[in-house]
């Protein structure tokens, strides 16, 4: 521990007194020209020495500066997570039929009503006057074009709900209005100092980049702001359930970077299924045939053990009516971009060490069934307690880290300790939605599974 100037003054006085007790160390030339000036300088040297000592241990949190953390990470080829911009499809509309082509150039800025959150058009688009009917939206009675935009800054504040980005900051001749019809997604804040230090400590401990632990470290270091945990499943483990003819690994990543994508499909005739280009898909925002909505459809998500929830998923849409030759189907949907980020950024393609087949996947979701009754104290609002309880359990049962087992009594005690106003909490159901043997039992999760809260399985009554 570093010594203060007062500590050093006392040590200098004691040392001089031991040498010659006739010398005055309280006043006069000795304290004025030696003890007092030197104590300050030696205190600074002591602080520097303590800082160096801590830097050469794994307890350097209190002494290392932000610049030193970044420089140390750079020594291992890493850098702090800079956050992610938000993105969505922004619609540019005209209320009357265009007589000339209308071009929305790349770099056009749109924003929310307050103008503090701005988004930039990535690729220019043009409404062609000669083909105006193909841009007509009969439902909205507008001529329009949808273009991908990214937020100018990074952070979760850019994830605005639909219809909140409606200001055309950069004027565009011929465009009357603009709006986002889906939530802007993907915005993430910069990596925290604490997370950077934790990653630096793991680097100092050393990892074998060719081993499962090294692969997990490579992913979390490359994408620290969006990937919260990684597990690697090898062929000898029970969770590995696909057939391979060469070395293979399944890499399950917890993380979400939901992005929007617009896919245009021209029918050959007779099709009732359309495969999706971006996977794994999460939801369909809209589907039009020849710019007309109304056709019913179903999203079929690949949940198979072989390729489900992966970059190789076979997600597709089933139409209730067969397509006619030349039909143009426009599908807007959301998908989890984080798996493609891991696949492309970390592994740079399909093959890794020893020609290994690396399949990047999201873990299989398991929905917890939670039932019971909660009795509140008379001085508390049951509505408020119910909202707090539901929010707490939703966070608790939406895993950001892999967890092997969750015990009912532990969760019950956590609720009683963390939610104010509960007098009594009785569990009547506590189990997995699949694979459970009784109504109340510990929830056990395999290496390829995580809990995801689902309101359809929530049955707790507050009285």
N, C-alpha and C positions, 0 to 999 in steps of 0.2 A: 504494500500500500504506500502511495506517495506521502512524503512528509510535508507539512505546512511550514511556512516561514517561522511561525512561533515555535514549532517543534525543533527546527534547526537552530534557532537562537538559544534555546535551552541547552541543546547538545554542545554548542560552541562554548557557552559559559561554563558548563560542567567540565569540559575538556581543559579550558584555560585554568580554572580553579584547581584542577588536579595537578597541573604543572607548577603553578605558583599562586598560592592563596593570597599573596599580598597585592596582586593586581586587581584593579577596580573594573569589574565587568558590567556595572550598572550605569556608570556615567563616565565622561571623559573621552579620550582619544580612542581607546580600544573599542567600545561599542559604536562610536561615531564613524570610524573609518574602516572597521573590520567586521564586527559582529552584525550590525544592522544591514549594511550593503550586501554582505556575502550571503546572509540568510535568504534574501529574496532571490538571488541568482541560483543558489543551491536548491531552493524549493522548485524553481522552474526545471532544473536538471532532474530532480527527483520525479516530477510529473512526467517528463519525457521518458525516463527510464521505466516507469511503471506502465506507460502506454506501450512501449516496445515489448515489455514482458507480456502484456495481455495480447498484443498482436501475434505473438508466437505461441499462443494457446488457442483453444476453441472458445474462450471466454472473452472475446474481443468486442462484444456488442457495445459496451459503454464507451470505448475509446476510439473505435474506428470511425472515420468520417465517411460521408456519402461518396465523396470522390475516391477514397481508398477502397470502398466496397466495389465501385464500378471498375476501378483499375484491376482489382484482384480477380473479379469475374472475367474481365477481358483476357487475363492471363490464361484462362482455361477455355477461351473461345466463346464465352457467354456474355450476355449483356442484360441489363435490367429490362423487364417486360414494359414496353412503352405504351401499353393499352391498345385498344382497337377502335376504329371508327364504326359508327352505326351505318346501316345501309337499308335501302328499300326501293320499291318502284314508285316513282313520282309521276303523276299524270299531268300533262299540259293540255288544256282544253280550249276549244273555240266554239261559240254558241251558234254561229252561222256558217254556211258552207264556204270553205276557202276558195277564192278565185285564183290565187297564186300560191306557190309552194311556201310553206312555213317551216323554217329550220330553227331548232333549238340547239345552239352550239354547245360543245363540251365546255365546261367551266361555268355554265349558267348557275347562278346562286338562287336557292329558295330558302325560306326560313319559317319559323313559327311566327305567330302574330306579334310577339314582342321583339323579334329580330335578333335575339341573343343566341339562338341556336340555328346555325346555318349549315346547308348541305350543298354539295357541288355535283353537277351532272358529269358523269364519267365519259360517256360516248354520245356524240351528237345524234340527233334524230330529225327526220323531216316528214311533215304531213304533205303528201303529194296531192296537188289540186286535181290532177288528172285521175287520181284513184281515190278521191274523197270518200266515196261510199264505203270503202274498206276500212276507213278510220272512224266511221260513224257508230256511236254507241246508242242503240235504240232505247235502252233502259234510261240512260242519263240525258238523251237527246243532245249529245255533244259530239263534235269531231275532236278526237283526242289521240295522244300517243303516250305510252308509258316508257320512261327511261330510268335506268339505274342511277341512283345518287348515293354518295358517301358523305357522312358528316365531315365538316372541316376540322373539328377537334375530336378528341377521344374522351370516353367516359360514359357512364350509364345514363347521364342526364340527357343524352341524345336519343335514347330509346323511347321516342314519343309515340303515343297511341295514334290510331287512325284519325284523319281529318284535322290534325293539329299543325301540320306543315302546309300552310295555305297562302303564304306570302311570296310573290315573285320579286325578289330583291333585285335581280338583274332583269330589266324590261326586255321583253321579246315581242317584236312586231307581229301582230296577228294572233297572239295568245291572250285570251280573256281571263283565264283563271287557272289555278293549279291546286292539287291536293294529293295527300297520301291516303290510300284506301286500306292499307294494312299498317300494322305497327312497325316502326323502324326498329331493327334488331341488330344485335352484335356489338353494340357499344360497350367497351370495358375500360375501367380506369387503369392507370399505371400501376405497376407492381410496387407493393409496399416495401419500405426499408427492411422490415422484419423478415419478409419472404426472401429478399435478396441475401440477407445474412445467413438464413437457413440453407439456402442453396450453396453459398460459399463454403459453409462448414462441411456439407456433404462432399464438395469437390476436394477439400483439404484431406478428408478421410480416404479419398481415392475409390474409384470404381472401375471394374473391368467392362469396357464398352461392348464387349462381345457376349457378356453374360446377361441374364434377365434383369438383374439389378442395374446394370449399366445401361440397358435399353430404356428402362423406366426413367433413370436419371437424365438420359439424353432428351427424352420427350418433355419432361417437366422443366428442364432448363431451357429448351428451345421455345416453349409456349407456356410460360409460367402464369400468365394472366388468364388463360382459358382452360388449361388442363390441371385439375386439382389432384388427381391420383391415377396411377397406372398399375395394372397387374399383367404379367406375362404368363400365359398358359402353354405348357409344353406338351408334346404328343403323348407322353406317358401318363399324363394326368387325366382324371375322369371327365373334366370339363372340356377336354379337346375332343370334338365330335365330327370332324370332317376328314375325308379320305385324301391322302397326299402321297405323292410318289418321290418326294425329296424332303430334306429337312424343312420343318415348318414351325411357326409360332403364331399363336393368336394373341393379339395385344389389345386389351380392353382398357379404354381411356374414359374416365369420368370428366365430362366437360361439354359445354354447349356454346356453339357459335352459330346461332340460327340465322340463315340468310334466305332472302327471297330470290326466286328464279322464274323467268318467263320462258316457257318452252312452246315452240310452234311446230305443229305436226300436220303434214299434208297427207290426206288419206288416199290409199290406193283403191279402196272400195271394199266394203264388207267387214272392216275391222270392228271389233268390240273391245279390244284391249290396246292400251298405249303404254309402253314402257317409259319410265321416267329416267332422264339423263343424269340428274343430280340426286345422289343417295347418300345416306338413308333419309328418305322423306319423312316429314313430321305431320304436315297438314296441307290441304288444298285450299287456296284462297279464292280462286274463281276458275271457271271453265266456260269458254264460249266456243260455239261452232259457227264459223262465218260471221263473227262479231255479234252473235246473238246468244244470250244466255237462256237457260231453261232446261237443257238436257240434264237428266239425272245421271249420277255416276257414283262410283264407290272407290275409295282409295284402299288398295290391298298392300299392306306392308309386309315385307319378308321377315318372318320370325323364325325361320328354320335354324336348327343348330349349325348347319354348314356355313351359311352366308348371312344370316339374319343380323340386322342392325350393323352392317359393315359397309366398307367402300365397295364391296362386291354385291350388295343387296340387289335383289330383283324386284324392286317396288314397281307397281304399275297401277293404272286406272282402268276400271271396268265400266264401260258405257252400257246403258240400258237399251240403246238403239244403235243399230249398225250404221257405220259411216258410208257416205256415198263418195265415189271417186271424185277427187278434187276438193273435198271438204277441208277447210283450214281450221284446225283445233288449236286454240290458244289456252294454255294452262299456266296459271300462276300458283306457285306452291312454295312452301318453306322446307328447307333441308338443313341437316347439321353439318356445317362446313368444317368443324373442328377435326373430323376424321381425315378429310382430304388434306388439311393443313399438316397433320402428323405424317401422313403418307408421303406427301411431296416435300415438305420442309426437312423432316428428320431423316427419312430414308431415301429420298430423291428418286423414287421409282419402285419397281416391284421386287428387287432382289437386294439381299444384304449379305452378311457373312456366310461363306460356304454355300452360296446360291440358295439361301433360305427363303422360303415362301412366307412372307410376313403379312398377315391379314389384320388390318386395323379395324377395331370394332367398338361399339358402345356396349356396355353391359346390358344383359337382359333385365328388363324392369320387373320387379316383384311388388305387387300392391299389398300393403298391410291392411288387414281387417281389424278395425278398432271399434269395440262396442262397450257400452257401460253407462253408468249414471254418475252425475256430479251434483252434489248438494252444495249450494253457495251459502255464505254467511248472510244474515239479514241486512247488513249494512252495505252490501255490494250489489251492483246491478247484474242480474243473471245474463243479460244480453252482452255486457262488456266481458264478463268472465268467459262466456261461450266463445266470443271472438278471439280473446287472448289464448284460450286453450287450443282452439282450432289452428291458429297461426303457429303456436309453439310446436304442436304435434306435426304440422305440415313441414316445418323446418327440420325437426328431429328425424322424420322418416323420409326425407329426401336427401339421400346420402351424397356427400361430396368426397368422402373417403371410404374405402372398402372396409366393411365391418362384417365379422364372421357370425356374431350371435347377438341378439337383443333379448333381454329378459323382461317379462311383464312387470315383476315387482320393482325392478330398477326404474322402469319408465314411470310407474305409478308414483314412486318416491320423488322422481325428478319433477313431475307435474305438481305435486304438493309443495315442493320447495321453491318452484319458480313462478307459479301462477297464484297471484293474490286472490283472496276471497273464497277459496275452496275449503269447505268444512269436511266433506267426505267424498272419496272417489272410489267407486266400485267398478272393477272390470268384469264384463260378462263375455267379451270376445277379444282375443289377442292372438292372431295367427297370420300366416301367409295366405294370400288369396288362392294359391295353388300349392299342392304338396303338403298340406297340413293334415294332422291326424286327430286333433281334438280342438275344442273351441278356445281353450286357453293353453298356450304352450310357448316356449322360447322360439323366436324366429331365427332360423339358421339359414345363412346365405352362402352359396358357393362362391368360388373365386370369380365366376363370370356373371354374378348377379348383384344388383343393388336394389335397395328399397326406393320406391317412388310413391309419394303420397297421392292418393286418388280419392276425391270426395265421394265417389260412389260406394266406397267401402268404409266410410266413416259413419258410425252409428251411435255416437256418444250424446246422451241427452242431459242437458243442464236444467236443474229444477231449483 
